[in-house]
Amino acid sequence: MNVSVPLVAILGAVVWVAWRYMGLRGWHIAVCLLFGFFLSATSAAPEIRRLVAVLVRSLAQH
């Protein structure tokens, strides 16, 4: 997927905004990071990657 770095940057910005303005705590961020890390090691990772690719392509067409 060619948009992985910009997508990660956008998601990082969303987490920063949530932390700064919505009261997201540091341990919430750590739990989200660990969840993503462990989820990427499961057998669901390729399907999630395909789903994200389809979503990005559909958003890029509009």
N, C-alpha and C positions, 0 to 999 in steps of 0.2 A: 504494500500500500504506500503510495507516494506521499501521502499527507500525514504520516505518523508524527513527525516533529511538530508541525503547526498544530495538529490536534492535541498533542501533549501540552503545548504552550497554552492553548485555549483552555484546556481543562485545568492547568495550573493556575491560570488567571481566575477561573471560576472559584477554585479552592481559596485563593488569596482573598478574593472579594468576600466570600462566605466567612473566612476567618476574620477579616477586618471589620465587616459591617453587620454580620448576622450572628455573631457570638459563637462561631465555631471554635472549639477549644483545641489546644495542641494535641491532646490525646485522641480527639476525633480524627484529626488529620493522620496521625500515626496508624490508627485502626484502618482508615481508608487505604493508606499506602500498603499496609500489610495484606489487606484483603485483595487488592489488585495484584500484588506480587504473587500471592499464593494461587489466585485464580488463574494467572497466566501460566502456571505450571500444571494445570489440570487438562483433561482431555477436552474441556469446553473451550479452550483458548482459540483453536482454529475457527470454530463456529462464531465466536464473539468477534474475531477479527473480520470474518466475512460479513457479519451483520453491520459492523461499523463501516466497512468499505461501501456497502450498499447504501447506507444512510448518507454517507459523505457524497457519493455519486449523485444521489437523488437531490440533495441540497445544492450541489454544484450546478445542476441543470436548471434550477429555478432562478 
